[in-house]
């Protein structure tokens, strides 16, 4: 009897490393195998994988080859990179102490993987090998001491580079199970009888059960089972029995039935009967209730035959009265359970709303704090700029600067005066004289662009750099030249704006100081 389990692996490298198990064979596993008759010569290798094989891949170098295919197809950005399948065999089918059975186990895993992922049956036809990379590793370790295969499948299709996608993993697992049974029959292994469908469980439910976590469908099945068991003991219907357990049942059409309840996590759950298993489908539920009614009727007939007419009437009256009281008490209890469930749901919604409001408040506070810090930095820069521009403190200071500027204009040419102005504006930017020729060339280019923009460039000839600057620019790479040009243009635009603002501010200061001075003179008169 061979069984399979499958799941998705986020990291193909981790799945292959575990399956290959290089130098990870435990000594206690070797001792157990030798003690039970396995030849010691068959256990010379210390790898966990005693037999390995591959489809479209070398099993020894599977990690590197799978990664190369993923990178070529999509840059290796897949969330779940591989599919991992564990195929186990019972000791009745394959003896784990016989090395010949190790090879048979690997061959069965190879044939199962080839068919499960699209390989055709005829070896002479194209497509005999599926368009996926598959590595099969056979293990002899484990607590149960059973032969089993670790099958790792790279989800990237070799033909089109697309990913292996399954909408319903449970249905895919069922189809794989049928392929596994067919391959095992060909190798003469026993096949388990058809699994019972009285209780249907998905792979995700089984995984939660293995982890010991809460499964709401199991909770719902248990409540329905308790209600069905109560029908045999008490004279009530299924709806009432389920309502006392917090479950609402709804019959749809001729064959449909659904169950709804609030699970222990406070979530409202709804499921159809066919998703829970054949036991909970409409036909079986109706047959069960009908059988209970017939049993009750038969017991009533037997009771009436054993008593006299008057006693029988009194018994019937007492039974009816008791039934009404019981139904009323059960109905009251069901209403209380429903109210408790509604209150619990309301509290859950209230707590969730409060948490959302707190999260929004925290986000708003963080946003306001960031805006405050940004505005604080802007005000700091603005004040620094004001201090740079507002250099005139009095009218006499302005007149003194104007006299110095007129004297400099008379002594020097227009070009030199313009360079002096631009040099002053560069005091907070690039240095006028720098030991680095590229930085000096950038400063010269910036001054040239500013003077052209201000209309004070008088030389009609070609703009010339100094000899060190020329040599540095000749050796510069295209990326450096592009960067120098960009810096010069951005600095020139900024400095031109600074000059314009400074001139405009000086005019305003002159007018303001002149008005103040005139006011003082009038006052003195």
C-alpha positions, 0 to 999 in steps of 0.5 A, spaced: 500 500 500 503 506 497 500 513 500 502 520 497 502 527 500 503 533 497 504 541 498 507 547 496 515 549 497 517 556 498 524 554 497 526 549 492 533 549 494 531 547 501 526 542 499 532 539 495 537 540 500 533 536 505 531 530 500 538 529 498 541 530 505 548 530 504 552 526 509 546 526 514 544 519 514 544 518 522 548 512 525 542 509 529 539 508 522 544 504 519 545 500 526 537 499 525 538 496 518 544 492 519 541 489 526 534 487 521 538 484 516 541 489 511 548 488 508 553 493 511 556 494 504 550 497 502 550 503 507 557 506 505 554 512 503 552 517 508 547 521 504 540 520 506 538 519 499 540 512 498 537 512 491 536 518 486 534 519 479 531 525 475 527 527 469 530 533 465 535 534 470 541 531 474 538 529 481 545 531 484 545 538 481 538 539 481 538 546 485 543 549 480 539 547 474 532 549 477 535 555 479 537 557 472 531 555 469 527 560 473 532 565 472 531 565 465 524 564 465 522 570 470 528 572 474 527 567 480 521 571 483 516 566 484 513 565 491 512 558 491 518 555 487 517 547 487 511 542 489 514 537 494 510 530 494 512 524 499 510 517 497 511 512 502 510 504 502 508 499 507 513 494 509 508 488 506 510 491 499 517 493 500 522 491 505 526 496 507 532 492 509 533 489 502 537 494 497 534 491 491 527 494 494 530 501 494 531 501 487 524 499 485 521 504 490 525 509 486 523 506 479 515 507 482 516 514 484 520 516 477 514 513 473 509 516 478 512 523 477 513 522 469 505 520 469 503 525 474 506 531 470 504 530 463 508 524 460 505 520 455 505 512 455 508 511 449 516 512 449 516 513 442 512 519 442 514 526 443 512 528 450 514 522 453 517 526 458 513 531 461 516 539 461 518 539 468 524 538 472 523 533 477 528 530 482 526 523 486 530 521 492 529 515 496 530 514 503 530 509 508 530 513 515 524 515 519 521 513 525 516 508 522 522 505 518 518 505 511 521 506 504 519 513 502 520 517 496 521 525 496 519 528 489 521 535 488 518 538 482 520 545 479 514 549 477 517 552 471 514 549 465 520 548 460 516 549 454 513 556 455 516 558 462 509 559 465 508 556 472 504 550 474 498 553 477 492 548 480 486 552 482 484 546 487 489 542 490 485 537 493 482 535 486 489 535 484 491 530 490 485 525 488 488 525 481 495 524 483 492 518 488 489 515 482 495 515 478 499 512 484 494 506 485 495 505 477 503 505 478 503 500 484 498 495 481 503 495 475 509 493 480 504 488 484 503 492 490 496 492 494 491 498 493 487 500 499 480 500 498 476 506 496 476 511 501 470 512 505 466 519 503 462 519 509 466 525 511 470 529 506 476 533 508 480 537 504 488 537 504 488 544 508 484 541 513 488 535 514 494 539 515 491 543 520 489 537 524 496 535 524 498 541 527 493 541 532 490 547 530 482 548 530 478 546 524 471 549 524 468 544 519 470 539 524 466 543 530 460 543 525 460 536 524 461 534 531 455 539 533 451 535 527 453 529 530 450 530 537 444 533 534 443 527 530 444 522 536 439 526 541 434 525 536 434 518 538 433 520 545 428 526 545 422 527 541 424 533 538 426 535 530 433 536 527 432 544 527 430 544 534 436 540 536 441 544 532 439 550 534 440 548 541 447 547 539 448 554 535 447 551 528 442 554 523 439 549 518 436 550 511 433 546 506 434 548 499 430 545 494 429 538 493 436 535 495 440 541 498 441 543 505 446 548 508 448 549 515 450 556 519 454 557 525 458 562 529 465 558 530 469 559 537 473 564 533 467 569 533 466 568 525 460 566 522 461 559 517 456 556 512 457 550 509 453 545 504 452 538 506 455 535 500 462 539 503 462 535 509 460 528 507 455 524 505 453 523 512 450 530 512 447 530 505 440 532 504 438 525 502 441 521 508 439 526 513 431 526 511 432 518 511 435 518 518 429 523 521 424 518 517 427 512 521 427 516 527 420 517 526 418 510 524 421 508 531 418 513 535 411 510 532 413 503 533 414 504 540 408 508 541 404 503 538 407 497 542 406 502 548 398 503 547 397 495 546 400 494 553 395 499 557 388 500 558 384 505 554 384 510 560 391 509 561 393 510 554 389 516 554 393 519 560 399 517 558 398 520 551 396 527 554 402 527 559 407 525 553 404 531 549 404 536 555 411 534 556 413 534 549 410 541 549 414 543 555 420 540 553 420 544 546 418 550 549 424 550 554 429 548 548 426 553 544 428 558 550 435 555 550 436 556 543 434 563 543 439 564 549 444 561 545 443 565 539 443 572 543 449 570 546 452 568 539 449 575 537 452 579 542 459 575 542 459 577 534 457 585 536 463 585 541 468 582 536 466 587 531 466 593 536 473 591 538 475 590 531 473 597 529 476 600 535 483 597 533 482 600 526 480 607 529 487 606 533 491 604 527 488 610 523 490 615 529 497 613 530 498 613 522 495 621 522 499 622 528 505 620 525 503 624 518 502 630 522 509 629 526 512 628 519 509 635 516 511 638 522 518 636 522 518 638 514 515 645 516 520 646 521 526 644 516 523 649 511 523 655 516 530 654 518 532 654 511 528 660 510 531 664 516 538 662 514 536 665 507 533 671 510 540 672 514 544 671 507 540 676 503 538 681 509 546 684 509 544 692 509 543 694 516 542 702 515 542 707 509 549 709 511 551 702 509 547 702 503 550 708 501 557 706 502 556 699 498 554 703 492 560 708 493 565 702 493 561 698 487 561 705 483 569 706 484 570 698 482 566 699 476 571 705 474 577 702 476 575 695 472 572 693 466 565 690 465 567 683 465 572 683 471 566 687 475 561 682 473 566 676 475 566 679 482 559 679 483 558 672 481 564 670 485 560 673 491 554 669 489 558 663 489 560 664 496 555 658 499 556 654 493 562 652 489 569 654 491 572 660 486 579 657 486 580 649 487 585 644 487 581 639 483 581 642 476 574 639 474 571 642 480 574 649 478 572 648 471 565 647 473 565 653 477 568 657 471 562 654 467 557 656 472 560 664 472 560 664 465 553 662 465 550 666 470 554 672 467 550 670 460 544 670 463 545 677 467 547 680 460 553 682 463 558 678 458 562 683 454 567 679 451 565 677 444 570 671 443 570 664 445 570 662 452 576 659 454 578 654 460 585 655 464 590 650 462 589 645 468 582 645 467 583 643 459 587 637 461 582 635 466 576 636 461 580 632 456 581 626 460 574 626 463 569 620 461 563 622 458 559 621 464 563 626 468 562 631 463 555 630 463 555 631 470 559 637 470 554 640 465 548 638 469 551 641 475 553 648 472 547 649 469 543 647 475 548 652 479 547 657 474 539 657 475 540 657 482 545 663 482 541 667 477 535 667 481 539 669 488 542 675 484 535 677 482 532 676 489 538 680 492 537 686 487 530 686 488 531 686 496 536 691 496 532 696 492 526 695 497 531 696 503 534 702 499 527 705 499 525 703 506 531 706 508 530 712 504 523 713 507 526 712 514 531 717 513 527 723 510 522 722 516 528 723 521 530 729 517 523 732 517 523 731 524 529 734 526 527 741 522 
